[in-house]
Amino acid sequence: MSVSLIVQSPGTAPGTCRCGARMLPGATEVRVVPDSPASELLFQNQVFCSLRCLRAFCLESIETLDALDTPSSADVVTDLHELYRGVAQAFAETLD
């Protein structure tokens, strides 16, 4: 089983976290380096101000994916199980 990598590093450019917090150059930012193509789409260009914010994003994503993960949606949503596992794994890693 592969593992997503959570990277905390100083930011190089100003930006805004998904929660609305301003992120200044030099402040710690959190990114996820995904382990699967499906997870890559979810975490692409996502920058978080903290592990707490990343955890909230993962929980919200898990709720959304859980609602979509039905037998009737199997034809519409591809790689849903893989994406769900990737998000759940990233969430679990934020707890370590």
N, CA, C and O of each residue as an XYZ file, in Angstrom:
384
protein
N       0.854     -1.185      0.000
C       0.000      0.000      0.000
C       0.891      1.236      0.000
O       1.804      1.358      0.818
N       0.620      2.134     -0.911
C       1.405      3.363     -0.967
C       0.824      4.391     -0.002
O      -0.319      4.272      0.440
N       1.622      5.394      0.314
C       1.237      6.377      1.316
C       1.391      7.777      0.756
O       2.416      8.111      0.162
N       0.358      8.600      0.951
C       0.476     10.008      0.572
C       1.475     10.672      1.494
O       1.664     10.241      2.631
N       2.104     11.702      1.013
C       3.090     12.426      1.789
C       2.538     13.801      2.135
O       2.116     14.547      1.252
N       2.542     14.132      3.410
C       2.111     15.448      3.853
C       3.358     16.268      4.107
O       4.206     15.893      4.917
N       3.468     17.389      3.411
C       4.667     18.221      3.473
C       4.327     19.559      4.111
O       3.409     20.256      3.677
N       5.085     19.908      5.153
C       4.977     21.232      5.767
C       6.250     21.981      5.438
O       7.351     21.497      5.699
N       6.098     23.166      4.863
C       7.276     23.934      4.473
C       6.937     25.419      4.502
O       5.765     25.796      4.510
N       7.973     26.260      4.516
C       7.711     27.703      4.432
C       7.154     28.054      3.059
O       7.652     27.581      2.038
N       6.125     28.880      3.042
C       5.537     29.314      1.781
C       6.455     30.280      1.055
O       7.212     31.024      1.680
N       6.385     30.264     -0.257
C       7.240     31.147     -1.053
C       6.474     32.299     -1.679
O       7.074     33.264     -2.154
N       5.144     32.201     -1.682
C       4.329     33.258     -2.294
C       3.095     33.506     -1.434
O       2.619     32.597     -0.755
N       2.585     34.712     -1.459
C       1.355     34.978     -0.703
C       0.187     34.207     -1.311
O       0.173     33.919     -2.507
N      -0.765     33.888     -0.489
C      -1.934     33.176     -0.974
C      -3.002     33.131      0.088
O      -2.887     33.759      1.141
N      -4.038     32.382     -0.202
C      -5.142     32.222      0.720
C      -5.437     30.740      0.876
O      -5.538     30.011     -0.111
N      -5.571     30.306      2.094
C      -5.926     28.924      2.394
C      -7.392     28.718      2.041
O      -8.135     29.693      1.930
N      -7.812     27.515      1.867
C      -9.209     27.204      1.558
C     -10.152     27.653      2.657
O     -11.342     27.846      2.408
N      -9.635     27.825      3.884
C     -10.470     28.283      4.994
C     -10.593     29.810      5.019
O     -11.352     30.363      5.814
N      -9.835     30.490      4.136
C      -9.889     31.943      4.068
C      -8.717     32.639      4.746
O      -8.555     33.851      4.607
N      -7.894     31.884      5.480
C      -6.740     32.482      6.157
C      -5.711     32.957      5.131
O      -5.422     32.264      4.156
N      -5.167     34.144      5.369
C      -4.101     34.663      4.498
C      -2.814     33.925      4.810
O      -2.484     33.693      5.973
N      -2.098     33.562      3.776
C      -0.828     32.856      3.930
C       0.257     33.750      3.344
O       0.237     34.080      2.159
N       1.196     34.132      4.189
C       2.273     35.031      3.786
C       3.539     34.244      3.478
O       3.736     33.156      4.020
N       4.401     34.779      2.613
C       5.672     34.117      2.349
C       6.430     33.899      3.664
O       6.498     34.789      4.511
N       6.987     32.717      3.812
C       7.732     32.368      5.012
C       6.895     31.661      6.060
O       7.439     30.969      6.921
N       5.570     31.826      6.000
C       4.689     31.132      6.946
C       4.577     29.664      6.530
O       4.693     29.334      5.350
N       4.354     28.803      7.494
C       4.235     27.378      7.201
C       2.996     27.104      6.362
O       1.909     27.598      6.658
N       3.173     26.313      5.318
C       2.053     25.844      4.528
C       2.115     24.324      4.452
O       3.186     23.724      4.544
N       0.964     23.724      4.284
C       0.841     22.266      4.259
C       0.303     21.860      2.894
O      -0.676     22.421      2.403
N       0.954     20.883      2.295
C       0.521     20.328      1.001
C       0.492     18.812      1.108
O       1.161     18.219      1.955
N      -0.289     18.203      0.239
C      -0.342     16.744      0.161
C       0.238     16.324     -1.172
O      -0.182     16.806     -2.224
N       1.209     15.418     -1.124
C       1.752     14.801     -2.331
C       1.044     13.453     -2.436
O       1.390     12.521     -1.710
N       0.057     13.337     -3.329
C      -0.779     12.144     -3.382
C      -0.057     10.922     -3.910
O       0.977     11.014     -4.572
N      -0.639      9.770     -3.593
C      -0.054      8.506     -4.011
C      -0.822      7.834     -5.143
O      -0.460      6.741     -5.578
N      -1.874      8.482     -5.619
C      -2.653      7.881     -6.702
C      -3.154      8.974     -7.642
O      -3.294     10.130     -7.242
N      -3.420      8.604     -8.882
C      -3.933      9.591     -9.836
C      -5.259     10.211     -9.377
O      -5.479     11.405     -9.581
N      -6.128      9.430     -8.769
C      -7.412      9.961     -8.316
C      -7.207     10.993     -7.210
O      -7.830     12.054     -7.230
N      -6.341     10.690     -6.251
C      -6.068     11.633     -5.166
C      -5.345     12.871     -5.683
O      -5.497     13.962     -5.133
N      -4.570     12.698     -6.728
C      -3.833     13.832     -7.298
C      -4.793     14.932     -7.746
O      -4.512     16.115     -7.550
N      -5.902     14.561     -8.334
C      -6.888     15.547     -8.780
C      -7.479     16.310     -7.599
O      -7.716     17.514     -7.695
N      -7.714     15.628     -6.504
C      -8.318     16.267     -5.344
C      -7.364     17.250     -4.671
O      -7.774     18.339     -4.270
N      -6.100     16.870     -4.549
C      -5.139     17.693     -3.816
C      -4.324     18.628     -4.710
O      -3.509     19.401     -4.207
N      -4.528     18.570     -6.008
C      -3.782     19.417     -6.942
C      -4.009     20.894     -6.621
O      -5.147     21.354     -6.520
N      -2.920     21.616     -6.464
C      -2.932     23.052     -6.178
C      -3.609     23.424     -4.865
O      -3.959     24.588     -4.665
N      -3.799     22.470     -3.974
C      -4.385     22.746     -2.666
C      -3.266     23.066     -1.680
O      -2.315     22.298     -1.539
N      -3.385     24.191     -1.008
C      -2.429     24.595      0.020
C      -3.237     24.883      1.279
O      -4.269     25.553      1.226
N      -2.762     24.372      2.409
C      -3.470     24.518      3.670
C      -2.605     25.279      4.663
O      -1.378     25.185      4.628
N      -3.245     26.026      5.540
C      -2.505     26.828      6.513
C      -2.055     26.003      7.713
O      -1.174     26.428      8.460
N      -2.653     24.825      7.903
C      -2.312     23.996      9.056
C      -2.795     22.565      8.835
O      -3.585     22.292      7.931
N      -2.306     21.664      9.673
C      -2.805     20.292      9.630
C      -4.282     20.250     10.006
O      -5.037     19.425      9.492
N      -4.685     21.137     10.898
C      -6.090     21.189     11.304
C      -6.974     21.500     10.090
O      -8.026     20.884      9.918
N      -6.562     22.433      9.268
C      -7.319     22.787      8.073
C      -7.324     21.621      7.081
O      -8.347     21.346      6.455
N      -6.197     20.941      6.936
C      -6.126     19.773      6.062
C      -7.076     18.690      6.565
O      -7.787     18.074      5.771
N      -7.093     18.451      7.880
C      -8.008     17.450      8.451
C      -9.461     17.810      8.130
O     -10.243     16.941      7.745
N      -9.821     19.079      8.286
C     -11.189     19.515      7.996
C     -11.525     19.265      6.523
O     -12.617     18.791      6.208
N     -10.595     19.580      5.624
C     -10.799     19.350      4.200
C     -11.005     17.860      3.934
O     -11.890     17.482      3.166
N     -10.191     17.017      4.565
C     -10.313     15.569      4.368
C     -11.662     15.067      4.871
O     -12.318     14.274      4.195
N     -12.077     15.518      6.044
C     -13.372     15.087      6.575
C     -14.523     15.519      5.669
O     -15.443     14.742      5.416
N     -14.473     16.752      5.184
C     -15.509     17.233      4.268
C     -15.511     16.415      2.978
O     -16.572     16.081      2.449
N     -14.334     16.099      2.481
C     -14.227     15.310      1.252
C     -14.742     13.895      1.462
O     -15.416     13.342      0.594
N     -14.427     13.308      2.612
C     -14.910     11.960      2.919
C     -16.434     11.950      2.976
O     -17.065     11.031      2.454
N     -17.028     12.956      3.601
C     -18.496     13.043      3.657
C     -19.082     13.123      2.249
O     -20.061     12.444      1.940
N     -18.491     13.942      1.412
C     -18.985     14.098      0.041
C     -18.838     12.797     -0.732
O     -19.767     12.362     -1.411
N     -17.667     12.178     -0.625
C     -17.428     10.937     -1.354
C     -18.330      9.818     -0.856
O     -18.801      9.000     -1.647
N     -18.571      9.776      0.446
C     -19.426      8.747      1.013
C     -20.834      8.857      0.444
O     -21.469      7.841      0.157
N     -21.324     10.076      0.280
C     -22.656     10.278     -0.277
C     -22.727      9.849     -1.747
O     -23.779      9.422     -2.222
N     -21.616      9.963     -2.456
C     -21.582      9.589     -3.873
C     -21.347      8.105     -4.093
O     -21.640      7.576     -5.166
N     -20.821      7.438     -3.084
C     -20.385      6.049     -3.228
C     -21.562      5.094     -3.059
O     -21.732      4.463     -2.016
N     -22.361      5.006     -4.103
C     -23.511      4.109     -4.112
C     -23.394      3.187     -5.311
O     -22.700      3.516     -6.273
N     -24.054      2.042     -5.275
C     -23.992      1.147     -6.438
C     -24.458      1.821     -7.728
O     -23.908      1.552     -8.796
N     -25.454      2.685     -7.644
C     -25.955      3.321     -8.857
C     -24.994      4.372     -9.412
O     -25.088      4.723    -10.588
N     -24.082      4.875     -8.598
C     -23.143      5.887     -9.076
C     -21.866      5.281     -9.641
O     -20.999      6.010    -10.123
N     -21.738      3.981     -9.590
C     -20.506      3.329    -10.035
C     -20.171      3.666    -11.487
O     -18.996      3.799    -11.831
N     -21.173      3.804    -12.332
C     -20.911      4.116    -13.736
C     -20.544      5.572    -13.950
O     -19.898      5.907    -14.943
N     -20.949      6.449    -13.027
C     -20.723      7.877    -13.179
C     -19.396      8.305    -12.575
O     -18.682      9.115    -13.165
N     -19.062      7.784    -11.434
C     -17.865      8.195    -10.712
C     -16.819      7.093    -10.818
O     -17.016      5.982    -10.327
N     -15.700      7.418    -11.470
C     -14.633      6.436    -11.613
C     -13.608      6.617    -10.511
O     -13.391      7.727    -10.025
N     -12.998      5.547    -10.130
C     -11.941      5.545     -9.118
C     -12.409      6.118     -7.788
O     -11.594      6.656     -7.038
N     -13.691      6.020     -7.475
C     -14.211      6.609     -6.251
C     -13.636      5.933     -5.013
O     -13.265      6.606     -4.050
N     -13.562      4.618     -5.036
C     -13.018      3.915     -3.875
C     -11.556      4.293     -3.639
O     -11.134      4.494     -2.500
N     -10.797      4.388     -4.711
C      -9.386      4.766     -4.598
C      -9.242      6.182     -4.030
O      -8.391      6.432     -3.176
N     -10.070      7.092     -4.506
C     -10.027      8.463     -4.015
C     -10.422      8.522     -2.541
O      -9.783      9.214     -1.748
N     -11.465      7.803     -2.184
C     -11.918      7.758     -0.794
C     -10.793      7.251      0.115
O     -10.525      7.828      1.169
N     -10.145      6.172     -0.306
C      -9.033      5.623      0.489
C      -7.901      6.625      0.613
O      -7.307      6.760      1.682
N      -7.595      7.330     -0.468
C      -6.522      8.321     -0.431
C      -6.821      9.457      0.530
O      -5.943      9.900      1.270
N      -8.064      9.931      0.519
C      -8.448     11.009      1.435
C      -8.441     10.508      2.867
O      -7.947     11.196      3.761
N      -8.983      9.316      3.099
C      -8.992      8.754      4.449
C      -7.585      8.533      4.959
O      -7.306      8.753      6.138
N      -6.699      8.101      4.082
C      -5.307      7.881      4.459
C      -4.632      9.201      4.802
O      -3.907      9.286      5.794
N      -4.861     10.228      3.995
C      -4.273     11.536      4.280
C      -4.785     12.062      5.610
O      -4.020     12.641      6.382
N      -6.076     11.868      5.889
C      -6.646     12.287      7.166
C      -5.958     11.551      8.319
O      -5.567     12.169      9.310
N      -5.811     10.228      8.186
C      -5.173      9.444      9.248
C      -3.741      9.903      9.489
O      -3.275      9.915     10.628
N      -3.046     10.279      8.426
C      -1.661     10.728      8.575
C      -1.571     12.055      9.300
O      -0.553     12.339      9.933
N      -2.610     12.876      9.226
C      -2.580     14.148      9.942
C      -2.738     13.953     11.443
O      -2.456     14.861     12.225
N      -3.187     12.774     11.844
C      -3.374     12.495     13.274
C      -2.090     12.037     13.951
O      -1.994     12.058     15.178
N      -1.106     11.625     13.164
C       0.175     11.142     13.736
C       0.992     12.274     14.319
O       2.086     12.045     14.835
